Amino acid sequence: MKGDRQAQFELYRLYSKAMYNICLRMLRNDMDAEDLLQNSFVDIYGKINTFRFQSSIGAWIKRIVINNCINFLKKRRLEIVTLENQHDDRWDEPEKDTVVLPLKVKDIKSAISKLPDGYRMVFNLYTMEGYDHKEIAEILEVSEATSKSQYSRAKKKLREMLTRC
């Protein structure tokens, strides 16, 4: 908060790898992820005086990075299919025909990266970042039903892609 460059470097050293991974999962492109990471840390250093110690510094940084990723994708016209009254309340019920497949992490990462932006964004926020559908709906400015449907469709699409592996 005092503008100490060594402290800023330490903050970057501690959080940059994890934040880069978030950027990469959400943006699917190394160069975009690197650029967004750098821009996010510029924002973090510029906004550090607004940090109120109501959460951990890591959670605060993560929120800035995720918001920057979302804004980046919105500028690129992130497509999220909205649903009016076409939702189903069985979003998180276990699949009756679940089959366990021997999969490699790289295959799963590859399949996730091939999801359409809207599906990938909701899937990552829900499964990787731990947000619930209400929070995702607020972040993405969509309905909770839309968040749930995007997640459901992402799971279905992933299942289709991974059964082909």
N, C-alpha and C positions, 0 to 999 in steps of 0.2 A: 504494500500500500504506500510505502515511502519512496517507491521508484528505484529500489535497489536492484541493479542488473543481475547480481549473483543470485538473489532470491527469485527473480523471474526465470533465470536459467534453471534453477533447481525445480521450480514448479513445472517447467517444460519437461525436464528430464524425468520427473516422476510420473507425468500423465500423458506425454505425447504418444507413446506406443499404443496405449489402450484407446486413446481418442482417435488415432489414425485407423485402428481396426474398426471402430464404429463408422468412421467416414467411408472406409473402403466397403464395408458391408452395405451401407446405404447408397453409395454412389456408383459402385461397380467399376471404378476407373482410378488407376493409381495416381495419375496426374491431377485429376479433380480432387481426389482425397487429400493429396499433399497440399494443394493450394488452399482447400477449405480448412485444413488443419492449421496452416500458417495464419490464415485470416481469422480463425477462431481464437488463436492465442493473442493476436493483436487486439481483438475484442475483449478478451479476458483481462489483459493488462490494462486496457482502457477503462474497463468497468469494475476493476478490483475494489474500488472504493464503495461500490454498491453491495458488495458481499456482506451479509448481515449475520453470519454465523448461525443461521437457522437450520442449516444442513451441513454436511461435510463439504469441504472445498472441492473434493472430487465429484460429488453429486452436482454441485453448482457448475463446474466446468463441463461435465457431461451434458447438462441441460443446454448450455450455450452451444456446444458442438452439435447436438441433435437438432436444435432450432435452426442453426446455420445450414445443416444438411437439408432440412425440410424446405427452408427458404430457397436454397439453391435448386432443388428439384421442382419447386413451384414455379420458379422462373423458367424452367425448362418444360413447363406444362405437365406436371405430374398428373396422371390420369387416375382418378379414383371414381369408380362407378358408384353412383349414389342409388340408394333404394328408398322408395317411398314406403309402401306397405308390403313389400315383398320379402320380409325377413322370416326366419325360422328360429324358434327358441332352442333348438338342439345343437347349438354351435360347438360346445365342448364335450358332447357325449363321446365316449370312446367308440371307435369304429367297430362294428360287429365282425367284419371280415378282415381285421388287422392281421397282417402277415409280417413277421420279423424277417428282414433281409440283412444279409451280411454286407454292410456298406462301409466305404472308406470316407473319412472326414473330407477329403478333397472332392469326392463325388457329391457330397451333401452341399459343401460350399459352392461348388460349381452350379448345382441345380438352383440354389437360392439366388445366386447372381444372375441367373437367366429368367427369374420371375419378372413380370412387368413391374414398373416402378411402384405403382400403388400397392400391389400385393406384397412386394418385397419390403416396402416401408412399414406396413402394418405388421407383417410377419416378424421383422427384426425388432420393432418396438415392443411387440408382445412377448416373443419367445426369448430374445437375446437381451433386451434392455429391461424387461420386467414391468413394463407399463400395463395397466389394465385397459379394457376397451373404452371406459369412460374417459380416462386420461388421453388415450390416443385420439378419441373423437375431438377432445378439446384442442389438442396440439395441431391436428390436421384440419380442424374446422369442418368436420363432417359429423353425421349422426353416429350414435353408438352402434346402431344396426348396420351402418355402412362399414364401420371398423370390423365388426364381427363377420360380415359377409366377405370382406376382403381377406380376412384371416382364413376363413373357411375355404375360400377359393384358392388361396395360396397353398394350403395344406393339400387340397385335392390335386392341384397342378404339380406340386412337389412329389406326391405319391405317384402320379403318372410318370413323371420324369425318372424317378428313382427305380421304379419297377422295370424300366427299360435298360437300366445299367447292368 
